[in-house]
Amino acid sequence: MTEQQIEMAKKLMMEYGLSAESPENTLLYLGLGYGLSEDAIRSYLGRKEDSLLEKHLCMICRILGMDVSNRDMDKNMAGQSGKQMLSDPVGRLDAIMREHYKSSGSKEKSYGQIMEFILNDSGLSAAQIEQLRLAAQAGVPEDEVLKMAKGRKEPMEIKRCVEFFQMVQQEDTKKVKHSFFIK
């Protein structure tokens, strides 16, 4: 540990009244070990109402870069009560990660630059525009679709690029199991 981390640990231990034997002290040192900022550590140590398991779950979410403000720690994720999820912490973390990646993956992509390029460029054929539309629909990143449009790729080339993208996406999904964690 660096001097700065030691000083931060002392400061936070004093601030939250943690003793050397305190279970929260472990979470403090883990957070420091993972390189979390002082504010990130405060975000889970400051959860007075939560159990140690809840604080640990919040710490894990912080490490993974997921927002844990309201949505992730919300009792609604448990159904009727929070106790249901506390009995299955692996399931709860799995649900949080699924929700996080579902929402980040399903954000509507605007493809505004592509639309502007297509509207301003009369050199694209209807077949090229259709293939670019299909590329956007398949979820190909906007910058890649824009490269295909600006590069004046033939419709068949665009189609093959989209098929390759979809194949890679399917391979990635096959590698990831149905759960993020082994039970």
Buried (B, 14 or more C-beta within 10 A) or exposed (E): EEEEBEEBBEEBBEEBEBEEEBEBBBBBBBBBEBEBEBEBBBBBBEBEEBEEEBBBBBBBBBBBEBEBEEBBBEEEBBEEEBEBBBEEBEBBBBBBBEBBEEEEEEEEEEBEBBEEBBEEEEEBEEEBBBBBBBBBEBBBEBEBBBEBBEEEBBBEBBBEBBEEBBEEEEEEEEEEEEEBEEE
